[in-house]
Amino acid sequence: MPTFSTDQLRDIARRILESAGSQPDEADIVAGELAEANLVGHDSHGIIRLKQYADYIEQGHIDPRGAVEIVLELPAMSVIDGHNNFGQLIASKALDVAFRGAKQSGAHTVFCRNCNHVGRVGSYTLKAARAGYVALMAVNGPGGGGTAPWGGLDRRLGTNPISMASPWGDDAILLDMTTSITAEGKIRVAHQTGETLAEGMIIDSAGRPTTNPADYYRDPMGAILPLGGAMGFKGYGMSVMLDVFGGILSGAGTGRKDLPLGTNGVWLQVIDVEQLMPREEFDAAIEHYVDWIKSSRKAPGIDEILMPGEIESRRREQRVRDGVEVPDGTWKQTCDLAERLGASLEGI
């Protein structure tokens, strides 16, 4: 497998996105998000997405010229219409709006509609936490997505991810999870690398459990199961409520067949910590809490108790040092795409 630095991954993505029709400044934002996803180990949201995005532009699902428009801005709440532009641009704009609103009111909620795939949701809450905010961000799939409801066989829900983040010193405590048992991108990676899936992740079109990722994509299609296994009604219930917040309240909708592929609805909430308590007091409380969690007796075979987000943080340090390995299948797909678009990868 070829190995690349973060700058190289960003450059690869930027060149391809520009060749696909994106403006240079916008391509740089999207490329940075893709490279960062690879860096923290979320390869399902890294440069493997370039072909999807290029195809979406060609098919009219992403409009790289779409205006990112604030259609409502109140002291405590805003709504953004992304006009089908890249989700990364729209989510980044939502963060700016939320920060501005929270500085005025202490907290601010932003809803986004007509927003394409935002990438790794945890990237945005992490930025907020590092800027001194406690943040929540959730995404719905207005078009239905690829997840079956609890007790159902058909695709009715998105993977509907949710992320929550809190400042923790110079870093963050970061939850980043889907309400389905897996992200679709994880299936995409397994399908591309020829790996099998763990049992209990997907069903085929007849509702039979399967470990073959191809069963998710073949016609007729299979479906992802809700998070929770035998208790999957919990993940299902959370997913339904995120459709209400991220889909219905944002105006993105639910169960729609008229939307471009990849469309997301977004619910973002940020709270300015220092308007609730001095930052030093908050930091001390977080440190006390982390120490309390980590002081627990450890189960057999466990060397350390980790906080949410620590694995990604450590993986980032390792990949900054050693580079990011890109699977051969992903690299071939990327090179083929660059050739098709006339994007030069010379010098990378």
Secondary structure, DSSP 8 states (H G I E B T S, - for coil): --EE-HHHHHHHHHHHHHHHT--HHHHHHHHHHHHHHHHTT-GGGTGGGHHHHHHHHHHTSS-TT---EEEEE-SSEEEEEEEEE-HHHHHHHHHHHHHHHHHHHSEEEEEEEEE-----THHHHHHHHHTTEEEEEEEE-TT-TTB--TT--S--B----EEEEEEETTEEEEEEE-SBSS-HHHHHHHHHHT----TTSEE-TTS-EE--THHHHSSS--EE-BTTGGGTHHHHHHHHHHIIIIIITTT--SS-SSS-TT-EEEEEEEEEGGGTS-HHHHHHHHHHHHHHHHTS---TT------TTHHHHHHHHHHHHH-EE--HHHHHHHHHHHHHHT---TT-
